[in-house]
């Protein structure tokens, strides 16, 4: 996204289940990373619970909340 002129990029990686989890990365373990142009990237690990759809919805909400938080920080 940054290469095409965007100001921020977001990446998501993880497992929503119901299978595929491991001891180190159980189902519901999701990493979200944000990169703002001319700033260091930031990644956060989340552990969501519930069925696959709940994990996916929680991931989207967390990613968008992170976009809003980081955008507001840039305005200061």
Residue pairs with C-beta under 8 A, 6 or more apart in sequence:
1 8
1 9
1 10
2 8
2 9
2 35
2 37
6 37
7 36
7 37
8 34
8 35
8 36
8 37
8 67
8 70
8 71
9 34
9 35
10 32
10 33
10 34
10 35
10 63
10 66
10 67
11 32
11 33
11 35
12 30
12 31
12 32
12 33
12 59
12 63
13 30
13 31
14 25
14 28
14 29
14 30
14 31
14 46
14 55
14 59
15 21
15 25
15 26
15 27
15 28
15 29
15 30
16 27
16 28
16 30
16 52
16 55
16 56
16 59
17 27
17 28
17 51
17 52
17 55
18 27
18 51
18 52
19 27
20 27
21 27
21 28
21 29
26 47
27 55
28 47
28 48
28 49
28 50
28 55
29 45
29 46
29 47
30 45
30 46
30 47
30 48
30 55
30 58
30 59
30 62
31 43
31 44
31 45
31 46
32 43
32 44
32 46
32 59
32 62
32 63
32 66
33 41
33 42
33 43
33 44
34 41
34 42
34 43
34 66
34 67
34 70
35 41
35 42
36 70
36 74
42 70
44 66
46 58
46 59
46 62
48 54
48 55
48 58
48 59
49 55
50 58
